[in-house]
Amino acid sequence: MPDAGPVPLSPDEEAVMRALGRFLLVMPRALDADLVREQRMSASEYAVLRHLSETPGQLLRMSELATACDMSLSGMTRLAAKLESLGYLRRIRCQEDARGANAVLTEKGLARLREAWPTHLASVRRHIFDHLGELDLKRLAAAFQAMATDT
């Protein structure tokens, strides 16, 4: 039996694919712009502080923090240096491996995160959740998680 070849996307599938592609380009910029405008903080800076705040001891190995923030290690090193100069985190040597470094959230960094959080929350609600209406958020989250782990 001959191979029928790829099945084209339906019009609805095509619309979802195009909208998702646009969303993936526009949304990070919109969330970042709101934080920069209202808090003078980038979304990357916010993500670093948030990830550190959510870990035991508010400490992460720099390589793990880079992965969590979807950044290169060199990019994370530069960003951590900036946040350290602002007093938001400290970098210390790993006790288990002297070659590695950990980032530790400071009290000032936690306070800054708490200050920026309402801006980020309002931005996420306005740009994302206000448009989802009655969608089943558990199913949507599960679908996104499945897509993210199917790579």
C-alpha positions as a Markdown table, in Angstrom:
| # | Residue | x | y | z |
|---|---|---|---|---|
| 1 | Met | 0.0 | 0.0 | 0.0 |
| 2 | Pro | 1.5 | 3.4 | -1.0 |
| 3 | Asp | 2.3 | 5.9 | 1.7 |
| 4 | Ala | -0.3 | 8.7 | 1.7 |
| 5 | Gly | 2.3 | 11.2 | 2.9 |
| 6 | Pro | 1.8 | 13.8 | 5.6 |
| 7 | Val | -1.7 | 14.8 | 6.5 |
| 8 | Pro | -2.2 | 18.6 | 6.2 |
| 9 | Leu | -3.3 | 20.6 | 9.2 |
| 10 | Ser | -7.0 | 21.3 | 9.4 |
| 11 | Pro | -7.9 | 25.0 | 9.3 |
| 12 | Asp | -8.4 | 25.0 | 13.1 |
| 13 | Glu | -5.1 | 23.3 | 13.7 |
| 14 | Glu | -3.4 | 25.8 | 11.4 |
| 15 | Ala | -5.0 | 28.7 | 13.3 |
| 16 | Val | -3.8 | 27.2 | 16.6 |
| 17 | Met | -0.2 | 26.7 | 15.2 |
| 18 | Arg | 0.0 | 30.3 | 13.9 |
| 19 | Ala | -1.5 | 31.8 | 17.1 |
| 20 | Leu | 0.8 | 29.8 | 19.3 |
| 21 | Gly | 3.9 | 30.8 | 17.2 |
| 22 | Arg | 2.9 | 34.5 | 17.6 |
| 23 | Phe | 2.2 | 34.0 | 21.3 |
| 24 | Leu | 5.6 | 32.5 | 21.9 |
| 25 | Leu | 7.3 | 35.5 | 20.2 |
| 26 | Val | 5.1 | 38.3 | 21.7 |
| 27 | Met | 4.4 | 37.2 | 25.2 |
| 28 | Pro | 7.9 | 37.1 | 26.7 |
| 29 | Arg | 8.5 | 40.7 | 25.3 |
| 30 | Ala | 5.2 | 41.9 | 26.8 |
| 31 | Leu | 5.8 | 40.5 | 30.2 |
| 32 | Asp | 9.4 | 41.9 | 30.2 |
| 33 | Ala | 8.2 | 45.3 | 29.0 |
| 34 | Asp | 5.8 | 45.6 | 31.9 |
| 35 | Leu | 8.4 | 44.7 | 34.5 |
| 36 | Val | 11.0 | 47.0 | 32.9 |
| 37 | Arg | 8.5 | 49.9 | 32.7 |
| 38 | Glu | 7.0 | 49.6 | 36.2 |
| 39 | Gln | 9.9 | 48.0 | 38.2 |
| 40 | Arg | 13.1 | 48.7 | 36.2 |
| 41 | Met | 13.7 | 45.0 | 36.4 |
| 42 | Ser | 13.9 | 42.6 | 33.4 |
| 43 | Ala | 11.9 | 39.4 | 33.3 |
| 44 | Ser | 15.3 | 37.5 | 33.4 |
| 45 | Glu | 16.2 | 39.2 | 36.7 |
| 46 | Tyr | 12.8 | 38.5 | 38.1 |
| 47 | Ala | 13.1 | 34.8 | 37.1 |
| 48 | Val | 16.4 | 34.5 | 38.9 |
| 49 | Leu | 15.1 | 35.9 | 42.1 |
| 50 | Arg | 11.9 | 33.8 | 41.8 |
| 51 | His | 13.7 | 30.6 | 41.2 |
| 52 | Leu | 16.0 | 31.2 | 44.2 |
| 53 | Ser | 13.1 | 32.1 | 46.4 |
| 54 | Glu | 11.4 | 28.8 | 45.7 |
| 55 | Thr | 14.4 | 26.5 | 46.6 |
| 56 | Pro | 15.3 | 25.1 | 50.0 |
| 57 | Gly | 17.8 | 27.5 | 51.6 |
| 58 | Gln | 17.1 | 30.0 | 48.7 |
| 59 | Leu | 20.3 | 28.6 | 47.1 |
| 60 | Leu | 21.0 | 27.0 | 43.7 |
| 61 | Arg | 24.1 | 26.0 | 41.9 |
| 62 | Met | 24.8 | 28.5 | 39.1 |
| 63 | Ser | 24.5 | 25.8 | 36.4 |
| 64 | Glu | 21.1 | 24.7 | 37.8 |
| 65 | Leu | 19.9 | 28.3 | 38.0 |
| 66 | Ala | 21.0 | 28.9 | 34.4 |
| 67 | Thr | 19.0 | 25.8 | 33.3 |
| 68 | Ala | 15.9 | 26.8 | 35.4 |
| 69 | Cys | 16.0 | 30.3 | 33.7 |
| 70 | Asp | 16.7 | 28.8 | 30.2 |
| 71 | Met | 20.0 | 30.7 | 30.0 |
| 72 | Ser | 23.6 | 29.8 | 29.1 |
| 73 | Leu | 26.0 | 29.6 | 32.0 |
| 74 | Ser | 27.9 | 32.6 | 30.8 |
| 75 | Gly | 24.7 | 34.6 | 30.5 |
| 76 | Met | 23.7 | 33.6 | 34.0 |
| 77 | Thr | 27.2 | 34.5 | 35.3 |
| 78 | Arg | 26.8 | 38.0 | 33.8 |
| 79 | Leu | 23.3 | 38.4 | 35.2 |
| 80 | Ala | 24.3 | 37.1 | 38.6 |
| 81 | Ala | 27.1 | 39.6 | 38.7 |
| 82 | Lys | 24.6 | 42.4 | 38.1 |
| 83 | Leu | 22.2 | 41.1 | 40.7 |
| 84 | Glu | 25.1 | 40.6 | 43.2 |
| 85 | Ser | 26.2 | 44.3 | 42.6 |
| 86 | Leu | 22.7 | 45.3 | 43.5 |
| 87 | Gly | 22.8 | 43.2 | 46.7 |
| 88 | Tyr | 20.0 | 40.8 | 45.6 |
| 89 | Leu | 22.1 | 37.7 | 45.7 |
| 90 | Arg | 25.5 | 36.4 | 46.8 |
| 91 | Arg | 27.7 | 33.9 | 45.0 |
| 92 | Ile | 29.5 | 31.4 | 47.1 |
| 93 | Arg | 31.7 | 28.3 | 46.5 |
| 94 | Cys | 30.0 | 24.9 | 46.4 |
| 95 | Gln | 31.0 | 22.9 | 49.5 |
| 96 | Glu | 30.6 | 19.7 | 47.5 |
| 97 | Asp | 32.6 | 20.8 | 44.5 |
| 98 | Ala | 35.0 | 23.7 | 45.0 |
| 99 | Arg | 35.0 | 24.4 | 41.2 |
| 100 | Gly | 31.3 | 25.3 | 41.2 |
| 101 | Ala | 29.5 | 28.3 | 42.6 |
| 102 | Asn | 26.1 | 28.7 | 44.2 |
| 103 | Ala | 23.8 | 31.7 | 44.0 |
| 104 | Val | 22.1 | 32.6 | 47.3 |
| 105 | Leu | 19.2 | 35.0 | 47.5 |
| 106 | Thr | 19.7 | 37.8 | 50.0 |
| 107 | Glu | 17.0 | 39.5 | 52.2 |
| 108 | Lys | 17.3 | 42.5 | 49.9 |
| 109 | Gly | 16.7 | 40.3 | 46.9 |
| 110 | Leu | 13.7 | 38.7 | 48.5 |
| 111 | Ala | 12.3 | 42.1 | 49.3 |
| 112 | Arg | 12.9 | 43.2 | 45.7 |
| 113 | Leu | 11.1 | 40.2 | 44.4 |
| 114 | Arg | 8.1 | 40.9 | 46.7 |
| 115 | Glu | 8.1 | 44.5 | 45.5 |
| 116 | Ala | 8.0 | 43.4 | 41.8 |
| 117 | Trp | 5.6 | 40.5 | 42.2 |
| 118 | Pro | 2.3 | 42.5 | 42.0 |
| 119 | Thr | 3.5 | 44.0 | 38.7 |
| 120 | His | 4.3 | 40.6 | 37.3 |
| 121 | Leu | 1.1 | 39.1 | 38.5 |
| 122 | Ala | -1.0 | 41.9 | 37.0 |
| 123 | Ser | 0.9 | 41.6 | 33.7 |
| 124 | Val | 0.4 | 37.8 | 33.6 |
| 125 | Arg | -3.3 | 38.2 | 34.4 |
| 126 | Arg | -3.8 | 41.0 | 31.8 |
| 127 | His | -1.8 | 39.4 | 29.0 |
| 128 | Ile | -2.7 | 35.7 | 29.5 |
| 129 | Phe | -5.5 | 34.7 | 32.0 |
| 130 | Asp | -7.9 | 37.5 | 31.1 |
| 131 | His | -8.1 | 35.9 | 27.6 |
| 132 | Leu | -8.6 | 32.3 | 28.6 |
| 133 | Gly | -12.2 | 32.6 | 29.8 |
| 134 | Glu | -13.7 | 29.2 | 30.7 |
| 135 | Leu | -10.9 | 27.1 | 29.3 |
| 136 | Asp | -10.0 | 24.1 | 31.5 |
| 137 | Leu | -6.7 | 25.3 | 33.0 |
| 138 | Lys | -5.7 | 21.9 | 34.3 |
| 139 | Arg | -6.0 | 20.4 | 30.9 |
| 140 | Leu | -4.3 | 23.3 | 29.3 |
| 141 | Ala | -1.4 | 23.1 | 31.8 |
| 142 | Ala | -1.2 | 19.3 | 31.2 |
| 143 | Ala | -1.1 | 19.8 | 27.4 |
| 144 | Phe | 1.7 | 22.4 | 27.7 |
| 145 | Gln | 3.7 | 20.2 | 30.0 |
| 146 | Ala | 3.3 | 17.2 | 27.7 |
| 147 | Met | 4.5 | 19.4 | 24.7 |
| 148 | Ala | 7.4 | 20.7 | 26.7 |
| 149 | Thr | 8.6 | 17.2 | 27.7 |
| 150 | Asp | 8.0 | 15.6 | 24.3 |
| 151 | Thr | 11.2 | 17.1 | 22.8 |
